[in-house]
Amino acid sequence: MNTPLRLVEPTEPGLSRYASLAHALRARVVAGEWSPGSALPAESQLAKEHGVALGTMRRALELLVEQGFIERIHGRGTFVRQGLAGASMLRFFRFDSGTGEVPASRILQRSRVNAPAAVSRALGIGTGEPVLRLHRLRLMGDQPRLFEELWLPLDLFAPLADDDLATWDDLLYPMFARKLQVHIHRALDDIGFGQLSAAQARHLGLPAGHPCAQVQRSAYDLSGRCVELRTTRGDAHAFHYTVNIT
């Protein structure tokens, strides 16, 4: 059976042919044709499917590599990037004992709520639309280290609202992929400082009003949709972040 040609049409005025082709390839990934971690067909096959020259296809793939959407592995081929596994918030703190320990996760509260305006804007949903809110504690050696509040759009995460917490993983992103086929492709972390409320401090074993470092994260799926809004708080005295400038 002959494979139908997937002709490339510019998606917006002024878009170059290879950029339009990259957009078309990305759309095939988002549609589920190639899952994260899977190999793409050979460049020659893709070029034939889309009715373009091999050089145009190569430039399109190079653009997707630059965007972090796919990766080339020497001697193996071109693959859709797996996305983020954990992107641990612990990299901002000196809690790590150096053993590479994965912090334990404890869900303190889980509820369906109507999204506040700020959350709605961040998630790109209407004000008051239902979301799943989680309060989560991260522990190392049974010691509470981080307190997190997560907001998840209910249209994607509704199965987790009644899911058995005993089946949840310590790392949420691999669990999102396993249970829901929601793949976190990238995240934006914004670091600031504040003070712990009485409830937050109690969970962390610190006095109310204790200074905290707080990381606000927006996480995005393969389509570019924001699918998680998270605020992580930890002891500001343990905050440590190193940047290598070359």
C-alpha angles and dihedrals in degrees: 000000000000117000110237116242115255099210116202118235121181110259094209137010114283095016111142120240095248092045089051089049091051088052090052092049091049090051090056090054093048089050089058099251090127117024124213110283094023125120122251119230119264116290091244092054093048091048090052093047092052096039096238137124118270091243091055091051091050092052090050091051091047089055091053089050090052090050090053092241098118134016135210118225113197112245094006110063142242120322138186106249115255092228125220119337101188111326087201119222087214090085086078093058141054094235095106112104090206093253095106090242115176107229117241119246126221122183107216098179136008123184145154109237139163110262117250116233095260092050092047091053093049093049094041094238133123119278110267096018113143119268136173113246122198131189108202135182123206116206136189119194088353089300116124109238111160134029116204137189115197130189118198127181108250095220088069102028104037093115089063092057092078100018119128106263089210088071094054121111126231087239111058102196096062087045092052088054094045099045103029108016088239107144119196105219101176142351138205117215121197115192124209142143136244144136130285119247117230092261094046092047092049092056091050095044092243132123119267112267093027111153114259138188110228129197119198112201132193111191124196134202129221093280092054095253118143103240102167135040113188137176117196121191129190140160108297090212088065094048114124129159128172125200120192111213116192 
